[in-house]
């Protein structure tokens, strides 16, 4: 008799676990993700193209954040404490955060555009996967950063990264 939630799963290691429903869900999610990544009308997926798009989008976003911060800063900081105070002031400035959000989403779209162009097919899919990778990079960066952004900004970034990168892939028109 098959355990509930493990229909179609032939992996004996999953069947030995105590929480079959949770494991089945992760097995199904990994199977769906694998199929989405590895199959399209051409039967292939351009992982190299997605990595290239992620690198381009990430570097563009870093540069964009520095450039956008220039008008909001009042001179160069003279000490570490002054630099931290300036960073805290930036993170509490709604005008800076909105400008940075718009610029960051544009950079994510550029990353999706580059991924779609490099892959040569399935532009939206390659753009969306680029957005997922960029989301992971941003989450890691945020976890390692000492700066704290408002919750609305963080939510907006995470909700809009994948769609922005997918739009970039769509604009590539492949």
N, C-alpha and C positions, 0 to 999 in steps of 0.2 A: 504494500500500500504506500502510495506517495504521500509525503508530508504536505500539509496545506501551505500554499505559497511557493512551492518549489516545483510546480509543474514545468516540465520541459528542461529542467536542470539536471544534467547527468554527472555533475561534479561530486564525487563521493566525499570530498572534504567539507563541502557545504552541508551535506546531510548529517554530518557528525556534530555540527555546532548546536548549541542550545537554543539559539534564537533564529529559527528558520525563516520567519516572516521578514525580519530586518535584513537577513542575509540574502533572501530572495529578491528583496527590493534593490539592494545594492548590485546583485548579479544582473537583474533586469536593466537597471540604469547603466551599468557598464556595457552590457550588450547593445543597448540602444545607442549609447555614445559611440561605441566602436563601429557600429553599422553606419551611423551618421557621418563619422569621420572618414571611413574607408570606402564608402560606395557613393557614387553619383553617376550621372549619365556617361561619364568617361571611365568609370570603374576605378578611379584613382583619387587620391587626395594629396595636395601639395603642402606637406608639412614644412618644407624648406621655405615656401612662399609665406606661410603663416608666421614662421620665425622671423623672416625678413621684415614683414609688416609690423610685427611686435617690436622689433628693434627700432625701426624707423619711427613708429608712433610714440614709443617711450622716450627716445632721444628728443624728438620734436616737442613733446610735452614738457620735458625738463627745461629745454631752452625757452619755450613759451612762458613757463612760470617765472623764470628769471627776468625775461624781458618785460612781462606784465608788471612785475613788482617795482621796476625802476621808477615810474612816475609816482608811486605811493610811498617811496622812501624819502627821507630827508637827510641826504648825505650818506657818506660811508660810516659804518659803525667804528668806533675807536677802541672798543673793548668787547669782550665776550658777553658781558652783562648788557651792554647797549645793543649788541646784535640780537640777543634773545628778546629784549624789549621790543625791538623793531619787528621781529618775527611774530611776536604775540599781538602787536598792533595790526599787522597785516591780516592775521587769522581772525581778527574781530572786526575787520572792515568789510561790510556787505558789498561795497562797490568793487573792492579788489576781488573778493570771492566770486562774485557774479562774472566779472571780466575773466578771471582765471578759469572758471567753469566753462564758459563759452570757448575760450582758447583751447582748453584741454579736450573738449569734445571735437573741435576741429582737427586737432592732432590725432585723435583716435580715428576719425574719418580718413585722414591721410594714411594712417597705418593700414586700414581696411582696403583703401584704394591700391596701395602698394602690394598688399598680399594678393588681391584679385588680379592685378596686372601681372604679377610674377607667376601665378598659377596658370593663367590663361583660360580658365573655365570656372564655373560655379562661383561667381564673384561674391554674391551675398553670403554663401556658406563660408568661404575663406575669410571674408570680412568679419563675420560673426565669431568665428573661432579665434581670430586675431583679437577681437574684443574680449573674449573670455580670458585669453592669455594676458592681455593688458590689465584686466581686472585683477588677476593673480599677482602681477608685478606691483600694481598700485596697493593692493592689500598688504603685501610684504613690506613695501616701502613705508606705508602708514604704521604698520606694527613696529618697525624699527625706529620711527621718527619720534622725536620728543615734542613735536608740535601737535597741538590738538585742534582740529577743525570742528566747527559746529556740526551738529547732527544732520541738519538739513542739507549741508554741503556734501557730506559723506554719502547720504542717501541718494542725492541727485547724481553724484558721480557714479555710484554703483548701479543705479537704475538705467543710466543713459549711455554707459560705455559700450555695451554690446550693440544696441541699436545704432549708435553713431558710427561704429566700425562697419556694421552691416550696410549702412547707407553709403559709406565710402566704397565698399565693394560693389554696391549696386550702381553707383555713379561711374564706375569703371566700365560698366556696360558689357561685361563678358559673361 
